[in-house]
């Protein structure tokens, strides 16, 4: 939010640290809640988030899940701004 002008990225990849224990900081949820991330995407842009398998999107999220792929102990969610 401090560097990117609005609408410049066609794709953003994120592999944040996982919350390994209950109550630990959840960087994936923080990214999904960030109002600046969807603004940084160009029209038709996509956000690709690596996360633990079965991780739900936070309620009231500004994202629509277009696709989810599982690779062992990892899940990759392809998200579009809602």
N, C-alpha and C positions, 0 to 999 in steps of 0.2 A: 504493500500500500504506500510505501514511501518512495519507490523507484519507478514502477511501471505506470505509464499513462493508460487511461481507459482504452479497452478494445484492441489491444495490440497482440495478444497471444491466441493462436489457433488451438494450441494444446498445452496443458500444464500437467506435469508429472509430479507426484508427491509420494515419498516413502518415509513418512514420519515415524519416530519411535513409537512402538506399541505400548499401551498402558498394561503393564504386566501383572499388576495387583489391583484389587478393588480400591477405588479412591485415588489411584495414581493419575497423574496428569495425562489427559487424552489429547494428544496433538492433532489427531485426525478430526476429532469433533471440533477442535478450535479452528482448524482450517475450514471445515464445512460451515461454521458459524460466522466466518469472516465476511463482512459486507464488501470488502475490496476485491476478493478473489473473483466472484462472478463478473464484476465490473472490468477486470483486467482481460477477460476473454473477449475475443472478437465475436461478431455474430456467427453462430454455428460452431463456436469453440467448445472444447471438451476438457474436462478435468479428470485425470486418471489418478485414482487413489489406491495405494497398496495398504491393506489392512488385514487383521486377523479374520479367518473365515467366519461367516455368520454375523459379522458386525452390522447392527442395524444403523440406518441413517437416523440422526437425531430428529425427534418430533418437530414439526414446523419448519423443516429444512427448506432451503431455497434451491434444492437440487432435485433433479429427476434422474433415476438410475436407468441408463440405456442398456447396460450389459454388465454382467458379473462373470468373471472367470476364476476358477480355483486352481491353484498350483500347489499341491501338498499342504503345507501349513500357512499358505498365503492366499489371499483373495485380492483380485484387482477389480475395482469398480470403475466403470466408465460413466461419468456424470455430466449432465447438461444442466445449465441454469434453468430453473422452473419458470 
